[in-house]
Amino acid sequence: MGNEQEDKEMEMGSIVVEKVGGRSSVVHCFSRYPVKFIIPKKVGSSRTDAVWVYALNYGGGIVSGDQILCKFSVGDCCTMVLTTQGSTKVYKSVGSKCSKQLLEARVGSNALLAIIPDPVTCFSTARYYQKQVFNVSSNSNLVIVDWITSGRHESGEKWDFDLYRSINNIFLEDGEPLFLDTMSLEKEKIGCIHELVQDYQVIAMILLLGPKLQFVQNLVQDKVKGIMSEQLQHPSGALSHKRNEAGYFISKPSLMASCSVFGTKIAVILNLDGTAMISNYNIILWASSRVEIIELALSSCLLRTIVF
């Protein structure tokens, strides 16, 4: 009873998508401060049957101590895309308070849910906890883009936050866990985060799951193979050089990708060099173009990118 009351107090938004007249339609939409949903009538090609939802935060970001819960339900054979209009800013922590953002979603049979926001940007001393839980059927389709930048470069901040923890869990209808993932960067436990990630600027996870995304699976595998082949054949152009404490130059790849396949899913890890921020964004957008990936899916796999 206590948890239900707590969830009710935290719930800032909910959306239900069902088929109406043969098309994916919003049949329920609720939001309250500090969350607002914008649902445009037309995004992308008219051939695409998808509801697009833009999630906004009043004030442009998440304030210290905010606790936000949003729930989504995508009915059988429906498609919904959840995105943002800019990076999610997490402001400085006040009194060591942690900002929390929780997402719960149900994806029906033969349905597609795409979570493709802009990256999270944590300010200096920020403390941020994010958890996303998805319940899917055996033939549901799911796209998750979960990524964070190193911070506010223009202010000289680079990995200067105190805590960033992101959890993504996927469960089947019977409650069996399909995917459990936690990424945690906590200054108190690992020390200086900047020293850990060095010059890299982005940490990202892209997850693609379901039969509708088979074509995208193949694109991802081919892309990763091409990236690694190029770096192995021409290593000098793909490496950045830095002098270590002993005075020796050490080399590290500006971009590294690996792909491992298990079952009908694909796992891919990309390492991106922060000296080419535009390239990093292009790689992410290539794999998860906001409009094209939905159109490709309508005409799976697991793709994970992480920077270390």
Secondary structure by P-SEA (a helix, b strand, c coil): caaaaaaaaaccbbbbbbbccccccccbbbbcccbbbbbbccccccccbbbbbbbbbcccccccbbbbbbbbbbcccbbbbbbccccccccccccbbbbbbbbbbbbcccbbbbbcccbbbbccbbbbbbbbbbbbcccbbbbbbbbcccccccccccccccbbbbbbbbbcccccccbbbbbbbbcccccccccccccccccbbbbbbcccaaaaaaaaaaaaaaaaaaaaacccccbbbbbccccbbbbbbcbbbbbbbcccbbbbbbbbbcccaaaaaaaaaaaccccaaaaaaaccbbbbbbcc
